[in-house]
């Protein structure tokens, strides 16, 4: 693709298949992307966002969107395309309950318009009533990217100024650096007890050449993610790009491992850790009990095994694979004459003896106590979760809630391909002179046809256009009608690329001018903030 000249009204770019609506599933294929690997320190591109749903278990944000009060325009337009467990955060917003939002920035260069997505997401959650945290990942920048502390100080200052200029309220939120937050470092030490090298190797492809500081920075990021819950559990959302999902998966695992108790559904004395096996047992139990009165006619595991053998084909036809059916059948057969009843099980994975004894005392109704777990027959799963967390907090534990995350699409570089901080023409820095921002937009590639005639006849490719992304992600702001108008005029052939880029360039220049005025106002107030922006003097390197 090539860019048109500044005064041309003819569209430029390669033609492709026509879009039929504002996309909510991906956007531009940046080229050269890896479909399946998500690397927090690698290439920030994804060729097909929909594959992330199946391959990594990321959920579609469209499904939770109706539950979000007054959603941000990035959510409405599908720029935020996925989530992990966002419903507790949405529920807290709706019900006016306590929640938090946190994201971090590795200060390795100028903040640019791609970073603005995360800035906006933090600020919006703060405006919805959440406690907001903006962290500077300076330990990561030093260990993983090798920046000097002097360089880090400069970039950290720029990130903080842009976050403040865009609307972050420091009196209602918290700004901090990893290197100066002792509470985060102490929490990282505790989390490190639950992690090991083999796990980091599997997740991040670390090897014998990976330095210890880089590995330590990973555990520090886990502590960052859980830091908003250091004073008590609450729903917490981490807005990130999908390349950061490995961090979220590890953080959710570590949050669970730190818990004193794991609560699960059980049916007999044997353990069932596999979710598929547990789902099959639950369905089987419901099918064979019906209106049966277990007090009068106790159901045995061998009875359940017989029922499963008889209806095995039906269960496999309902979606349970043969290995799952066989595993459940084996467990039931081995249990023999043991009674089978639905119960809620507390597993004392990390509980102290005092906490375990307190839990036993706290469980009301019928219960059975074993060496390493307690079975409760009169407690729902939800009530059991609440009780387990209450006992944990009373005995010095964190009681972490698994952190949630939302994922936004990457912005395409203005020159095509991925947006890169190392390629100035591909991105617009929030520090760029407004005239330079104007020129970069005017020089950007587009999703237009080869000629104005073809553009009018066939329409443009807004879904393949970095300039349209500027409208959708930034320039249209909260005005959905304007964003839709640009899109429909483009794909309908009414809007030509020259005029479209001129309008976008003017809006970008206005945005940069306003943003930098706000930065200048905050620059005089940085000393009022509780964040150290000059740590180089106290460190070497």
N, C-alpha and C positions, 0 to 999 in steps of 0.2 A: 504494500500500500504506500502511496506517496501523498504528500500534503499539497493542497492547492496554494496558490500565491495569496498574499494578504488581501488583495483587492478583487479576487475572483469570486464570482457567484456560481461557478460550476462545481458540482460535487466531485469528490475524489474518493477512491477506495475500491476495494473488490466487492463485487456483487455476490450475494449468497441467497440462501432460502429466506423467504419473507416471513417476518414475525407477525403474529396476529393479535398480540396483547402485550401489555407491559409484563415482562418476565418476572417470575418469582422463584425460578429454579436454578439460576446460575448466571447468565450473562455471557460475556465474551470469553471464548476459549483463548487463553493467553498464549497458547502454543508451547510445546515442550514441557507441558505439565506432567507430573506423575499422577496417575489416576488413583493410586492406592496408598502412597506413602505420605504421611503427615510429619514433617520435620520442623521442629520449632526454630532451628538455626539454619535451615536450608532454603530452597526455592519457595517463595510464597505464591504459588500458583496452584490452581485446581482446575482440571479440564472439564469435569462434569460434577457439579455439586450434588446432584441427585444420587450419585454412587456412594456418597458419604453416609446416606441414610442406611443403606443395606450393609456396607462394609464396616462401618464403625459404630453403628447404633445411634447416630445423631438423628433426632426427631425433626420433622418438618415444623417450622414455626407457624405456618398457616393454621395448623391444627389447634394451637394454643392462643392464637391471635384474638378470637372472640372473648377470651377470658381476661384480656389486658385492658384496664381502664385507660381511655384516652391514649392509645398507642402512638409511639413516635413515628414520624413519617418514614424512617428507615425500616420500621416494622411493616407499615402499611404497604410500602412499595416492594417488599420482598428482598430488599438489600440485606436485612437480617433474615436469613433463610432457614436457620436451624437452631436447635436448643438441646440441652440436656436438663431435664427435670426442672423446667422453669415454672411449672404450675404453683409450687409453694410460694414463689416470689410474687406471682400474679395475685394469688389469694391474699397474701399479706397486704398488697397495695389496695385491693378492693375492700378489705376489712379494717384498714388503718392500723395494722399490726407492725411490729418491728421487723425490719429487713435491712440488708446492706448491699452495696455494689462496690466492686473493686476491680481495677485493672492497672497494669503496669506498663512502663515504657522504658525500653533499653536505650540509653542515651548514646547512640553511636553516630548520630548525624543530625541534621536539621529536622524538626517536625514538619511533616508535609500533609497534603490534603487527605492522604490515606489514613494517617493517624487521627485526623479530625473525626472519623467515624467513631473511634473509641472514646475520644474526648466527649463527643455528643451523647454517647450512650451512658457514660458515667453521670454527666450533668443531668440528663433527663431522669434517671433513677433518683438522683438527689432531689429534683423538683417534685417527684412523686412521693416524697416523704422518706426515702431511704437514707441511711448513713452512707456517705460516699467516701471512698478512699482512692487516692491517686498516688502510686508509688513509682519511684525511680529505681529501676533495676540496675544499680551501678555495680554491684558485685558480679552480676552476670556479664555486664559490658566489659569489665576488667578481666574476668576469667575466661569467657568464651570468645571475646573479640579482641582482647589484648590492648584496649585503649588505656592511655595514661590517665591518672586521676585528674590532671589539669584539663585534658580534653573532656573527660566526663563531667567535670564541674560546668564547663561552658555549655555543653549540650543539655545538662540537667536544668540549668537556668532557663534555657529556651523552651523546653517542654513545659516547665511550670508556668512560665509567662503565658504561653498559648492556652493552656488549660484554664487559667484564671481569666484570660481575655474572652474566652468563649462562654464563660458563665459559671464556672465552678466557684462555690461559696466556701472559702477556707474556714469561716467561723462555724459552719454547719458540717464540715467534712474534715478529712485529715490528709495531709500531704506528708510523705516521708521517703527517706532513702533507706535501702536495705542495709547499707554499711553503718548507719547511725541508730538503727532501731534495735536495741538490745532485746526487747521482748520477742521480735521476729526471730532473731538469732537463737534465743533460748528455745523457742518453739521448734525451730528447725532441728536443733539437737535432739529433742524428744522424738520428732518424726523420723529422724535418721535411724533410730533404734528399730523402727518397723520396716525399713527399706534395706535392700542389699544390692551388691554389685551386679549379680546375675540378672536381677530385675531391671536395673538401669540399662544394662547391656542389651536386654531384649527389647526394651521400649525405645531407647535412643541410639542403639547401635554403637555404644561405647566399646572400646577395646583397650588393649594394653598400653596404647599411646595416649589415652585420654587422661588429662591431668586431674588430680584430686580436687583442685579448686573448681573445675568445671562441674564435676559431680556434686560437689558441695553446693554449688549455685542452684542445682536442680532442687535439692531438699529445701533450700532457702525459698525458692518459688512456691513450693508446697506450703511452707509456713506463711508466705504472703497471702495465698488463697484462703487459708483458714484463719488468718489474723483477725478479721472482723468478728470472729466467734471466740476470741481469747477470753472475753469477759462474760460469755454466755452464748449458748446455741441460738441461732436464728437463721432463717433463709438468707442466702447470700448468692448473688449472681456475679459472674465474671464475664464481661463482654470481651471477646477475642476474635481473631481470625481462625479459620479451621485448622491452620497449621499448628496452633497451640493446643489442639485437642489432646495430644498425648499427656500434656501436663494436667489437664482436667481429669482424665481417666485415672492417673496415678493419685491425684489429690483426693478423689472420691474414694479410692481404695484405702488410702492411708487414714482418711477420716473414719472409715469403718473399722480399721484395725486398731485405732486408738480407743474405740469404745470399750467400756467394761463388759457390756453384754451384747450379744446378738440375739435378736428376737426373730423367730421363724414359726411357721406352721408345721405341725407334726401329727402323726397318726398312731405311732407305736414307739417302742423303745429305740428302734434303729434310726440312724441319721440319714437325712436326704438333703444333700447340699445342692444337687443339680436342680435348676429351676424347672426344666422340662419334666423331670421325674416328679417333682412336687406338684406341678399342675395336673399331671396324670393321676396321681394319688387322690388329689382333691376331687377331681371329676368322677373318678371311680367310686370314691366314698359316697358322694352325693347320689350317684346312680343306684347304688345297692342298698342305701339306707332308706331313702324316701321318707315315708311316715313311720318307719320302724321305731319302736321304743327299745333303746339299747338296755335300759334297766331291766326289762323283762326277758329279753332275748339277746344276749351279748354276742356281738359280731366278732369273729376271730380272723386273724390274718390269713389263715388257710382258706377261709370262706371267700375272702376278697381275692386271693390268688385264683381260686376256682372260677370266680366270676370273670376275672380278667382273661384267663385262658379261654373261656367260652366266647367272650366278645372281643377277642384280640383284633380280629380283622376290622371290626367297627372302629376301634380306637385308632388303629393305624390309618384307617380311612379318614379319620377326623384330624389327622395331621401329626400324630405322634409317631416318630420313627421307630423302627424295629428294635434298635439298641436301647432306647428309652423304655419301651414296653418290657423288654427282656430284663433290664436292670431292676425295674419295679417288681416284676414277677419273682425274681430271685430273692429280693429282700423279703417279700411277703411269705414265700415258701420257707425261708430260713427261720422266720419268726414263728411259724407254726401256729400253736394254740394261743399265742399271746392275743389278748383283746385288742381290737383296733377301734380307736375313738379319736375324733378330732380334738386337738389341744394346741395351746400356744406354748412354745418352748423358749425359755431363757437359757442361752448358752453363756457361761461365765468365762469368756475368752481371756480378759485381762483383769477381771475383778479381784480386788483384795479379799482376803478372808472376811474382813469386817463388812465389806460391801455385799458379798455373797450372802452372808447371814442376814443382813438388813433386807435384802431382796426377799429372802424366804419369809421373813416376818411380814413384809409388806403385801405379799400376794394373798388376797382374800379368796375365800371359797375353796373348792376342792383343788388339791394340788398334790404332786408327787415330787419328792426331793431325791436327787441322785448326786453322785460325787461332783459332776461337772455341769449339771444342768437342772433346771426346775421346770416341770410341766404344770401348767395352769389350765383348768378345764372350764372356768367361768369367766375368763378374760378375753375380750376381743384383741385382735392383733394391734389395733390402734391404741387401745388402753394399755396394753402391755408395753408398747414402745414408750409411751409417756411415763409409765412407772419405772421402766429401766433407766430412762434418762434422769428422772428425779433422784433415784437412788445413787446414780453415778455422780451427779453434781453434789449431792450431800456428802460424798466421800472423796472429793478432791479430783474428780475426772472432768473432762471438757464437755462431754455429751454432744460432740459435733453433729450438726446436720450436714448431710452430704451437700457440698457446694454445687450450685447450678451454673449453667453457662449459656450464653447466646452467641451465635456465630454469624458474622457478616461476610458478604462477598468481597473479594479483593477488587480494588480499582485497577482497571487496565491502564497501562502506561500511555501517555499522550502520543507516543511514537509507535504504538502497537506493542504486543508482548506485555510482559509484566512491568509494573511500576517499580522502579529501583532507585534507591537513594543515591547509588553510585553513578546513575545516568541522569544528569541534571535535566536534559530535555524531556525525560519520560515522566517527570513529576513536577508539581508546583509546591515549592517550599512555602510554609506559612511565614517565612522571613523574606521571601522574594519581593523585590520592588514591584509595585502594582503594574508598572509598564512592562516589566519582564513577564509577569503573569499574563498580561494581555497578549504579548508576543507569542508565548508558548501555546496558548489556546489557539491563536490564529494559525500557528504552524502545525497543529495537531492533525493526525490522520483522522479519517471519518469512516462511516459506514455507507457512504454515498455511492451512486452508480458512476460509470465512467464519464457520462455526459449529462448535462442538464436535461436534455430531451429524454434520456432513459430514466432519469430520476423522476420526471413528471409522469412518465408512462408506468413505471414499475414500482415507484416509491423507494425510499431509502431503507437501509438496514440499521434501524435504531438499536436493535439488540446486539449489533456488532460494532457499535460506535463509541469510542472513548469520549467524544464530546457530549453525546446524549447522557452518558454516565455522569458527567459533571452536573448536568441539570438534575438528574434523579437523586444523586448522592449529596449535592451541596447547593447548587445555584437556585433551585426552585424552592428551597427551604421547606416550610410547612404547607406550601400551596400545591396540593395535589392536582388541582384543576390546571394549573400552569404546566406541571410536569406532563400530564396527560395530553394537553394541547400540543406541546412540542413533539411528543411521541407520535400522535395521530397525524399531525401535519407532515412529519417526516415520512412515515410509512405510506401515507396517502399521496405523496408526490407534490404536496403544496409547498413544503419547506425545502429550500436548497441549502447546500452546505455552507456556501460563503456567507449568506445572511445569518444562518444559524450560528456559525462560529463567531461572527462579529458580535451578535447579541451575547453569547456566552463569554467572550473575551471582555466585553464591557462589564458584565456582572462580576466576573472574576476580579477585575481590577478594583471594582467598588468593594468587594468583599475584603480583599487584601488591605486596601487603604483603611477600612474601618477596623479590621482586626489589628493592624499594627498601631493604630491610635490607641486601642484598648490595651495593647501590650505596653505601650509607653506609659500609660497611666498607672499600670500595675508595677512597672519597673521601679518607680519611686517608692513603692510600698512593700517591696520584698523583705525589707528588714523587719516588718511587722509579723511575718509568718514564722511559724515554729518549724522551720526546716533549714538545715545547714546546706548552703549552696557553695561552700568553699571548704572542701575537705582535703584538697591536694596538699596544703601546707602541713597537714598532720600525717601524711602518708608518703611513701616512696614508690616510685614506679609510674 
